[in-house]
Amino acid sequence: MGLADVASAIARLEPVHFHKSMVSHNDRRRWQDVYHLPHGSLIIYVKFIDDTLTEFLLLSFKEK
């Protein structure tokens, strides 16, 4: 997937795709949100963390 494809997939995220919240392994005070996004025949694992500069930072975008 190219950058435009990744951006398009992220734009399609909905609350129904939310899987869980978890603490960061490096800093137990920071929370990460995990989503499972259907994409064709695949499920994409998407993980974000809150970021003071951009609101959210994409940590992971990969096939589940």
N, C-alpha and C positions, 0 to 999 in steps of 0.2 A: 504494500500500500504506500502511496505517496503522501506527502504532507496534506494535500487537499483532501484526500480520501480520509485521513485520520481526523481532520477538522470536521468534515461532513458527518462522520460517524459520531463524534463527540456531540455535535449539534443535535443528533437524534436521541440522545439520552433522555429518558423519562424516569419518573419515580419508580415505575414498575421494574426497571432494570437494576435498582439498588439491591445489593447483596448484603453488605455489612459495613460497620465501622470498626476500626481496630486502632490500637495505639502503635506509634512508630517504634521500631526496634531500637533506634538510636536515642530517642527522647520520648519516654513514656508519657509525657505531658501533651504531646502532639498527636492529633487524631487523623486517621486516613480513612477515606471512603472508597469502597470497592463496588464496582458495577459489573454485571454480566450482560453484555450487549449482543443480541443475535445479529449476525452479518452473513447473509446467504446461508450456507450450510455450517458455518462456524459460530462459535461463541467467543467474543472478544472480552478479555479480562482488562478492565480499566481501573486504575487507582489514582486518586487525587489526594493532595494534602493542602490544608489551608496555607496561604502565603500572604504576608502583609504587603508585598509589592504588587501582586497580580490577582489577588483574591484566592485563586487555586493554582496549584502546580501539578502538571501531569507527571506522575511517577512511573506508571507502567501502562503499556498498551500492547497486548500480545494475545496470541491464540491461547484459549484456556485448555 
